[in-house]
Amino acid sequence: MKIAFFAVELWEKDLLLSSFLPHTLVFSPQELTPRNAVKFKDVDAVSVFVHSQVNEKTLSLLPKLKLVTTRSTGFDHIDLEACTKRGIVVCNVPTYGENTVAEHTFALILALSRKVVACVDAAKVNSVDFRNLRGFDLAGKTIGIVGCGNIGRHVVRIARGFEMNILVFDMHPDPAFAKEMGFTYVALEKLMSESDIVTLHVPYNSHTHHLVNKKMLMMMKKGAYLVNTARGGIVDTDALVWALKSKKLAGAALDVLESECGVNEELALLKKSDTAACNLKTMLENHVLLEMPNVLITPHNAFNSQQALERILATTIENIQGYIKKKIVNQVGV
């Protein structure tokens, strides 16, 4: 087969070359679009990312194409109907960062519970007042996990290792997993009112927009903490600022902010792309959050580990090799 890879990094290129002997591989630093597709008219397969335009016009310029594999979970940049009409198989990377995001979640929780940033800052200026650096144990505390999909399940496992009490809210409970891991499914209101730490792991959609609003925050224990590594729009920024200023919450740790401009695929943050206009009011409120000493903010980096990126590439290789061996995996649109 002749396989074209678009917008890959150098380390990815080296691994791909060693994985597909004796097939012919070609590489382009650009994304695949109707403007450059004709240069690849003789390829049998393409590996793309979310900025590529795999539409009817592009496909018409690739008459030999049999396989499209995207190095992303999302595939709305691919015209599935047009691919089906042409007999083209489409594959994606369904999961890659479940444990990665869960681990970052606990990095934030530990940073809050043990005042890690304040400790580092104090050590740098040689001004240590241990009374101001006193934290709290996670063992025995109650963690409320909102959303128990692939990432939430990893959070459950880590929380159990810290000997925490675990409450979970999910629209699709898994009693067998709950029994195995020793946690309880509860209503969202009960979770918010009984948890010392609430961490969010639901997708962002019309149902979860501002899921955590003033009403929900008022239910939380005084002195509780909120952690969000999911999507910024799940939390009402106005309400969060109120909860922090009023000391209803003791603190928050956020890897995502409401002012982010519609990030649908984390790996896109590693690529150059246009930035859409953001809501100025929300941006200013997020600036307030940045200045609060009891708020930790990381730059939407929970997904970004070397191992997660390697899993994306490994799945892409598996997708192509599966097609070659006539054992298709991770196919979408069927």
C-alpha positions, 0 to 999 in steps of 0.5 A: 500500500501507499500511505500518506501521513499529514501533519505528523511530528518528527518522532512520529515519522520515525516510528511509522517508517519502521512500522510499515515495511515494505509499504510506501509511506509519504509525509506532508507537513500540511493538513489534507485539503482539496488544494493539495489532495491532487498531489496524493492521487495515487495513495491507498490510505491517509492518516489525518488530524482534525484540521484536514478536510476529508470532504467530497471534493478532497475524496474526488481527487483521491481515486485509489483511496481505501482507508482514512484513519484519523489521529483523533477521537472526533471525526466530524472533519470527515464526510462519512457518507461520501466515504461510504459511497466510495467504499472507503473505510474510516477509523479513529482513536476512540480513547487515549487519555483516560488514565492521563487525565485522571492522574492530572486530576489527582495532581491538582487535588494533591496540589490543593490538599498539600498547598504544593504551589505555596510550599514551592514559592515559600522554599524559593524565597526562604520564607517558610511559615509551616502554619500557613502551609498546613494541608489535609489528608485525603484518606477519609475525605469524601470525593464526589465524581460527576461522570464515571466513564473511562476517565471517571473510572480511573479517578475512582481507582486512584481515589480508592488507593488514597482510602477516600470515600467515593460518591459517583453520579452518572446517567448510566450506572454500572452496579458491577463496577460499583460493587467491585470498587466499593463506591455508591451511586447517588443523585447529583444533589446528594453528591454535591452536598456530601463531598469534600472534593467534587471533580467533573468528568462529563462531556460538554453539551446542552445538558451539561452547560453550567451543570455546576451553577450557583444553585449547585454550588450552594449545596456544597459543604462550606470549605469544599473544593471543586476540580474541573479537568473536563470542559470549562462550560460545565461550570458557571464562572459567575457562580464559581467566582461568587462561591470562592469570594464568599468562602463557600468553597475553600478552593478550586483547581481548573484545567479548563476555563469557560472562555476557551473557544470551543476546543473539541479535540485536545490534541488540536492544542498542540497544532497551529489553529485559528483562535475564535473570539471569546466572551470578554466578560467571562475572560475577565472573570477568569482573570479574577480566578487567576489572581485568587490565591486559593485557585490553581489553573493549568492550561488545558494540559491534562491530556498532554503526556508522552504516553498518551500521544504514543497511544494515539500513534499506536492506535493509528498503526493498529488501524492501518495494519488491521485494514491490511490484514483484513481485520478492521478495528476502530471503524466509525460510521458503520 
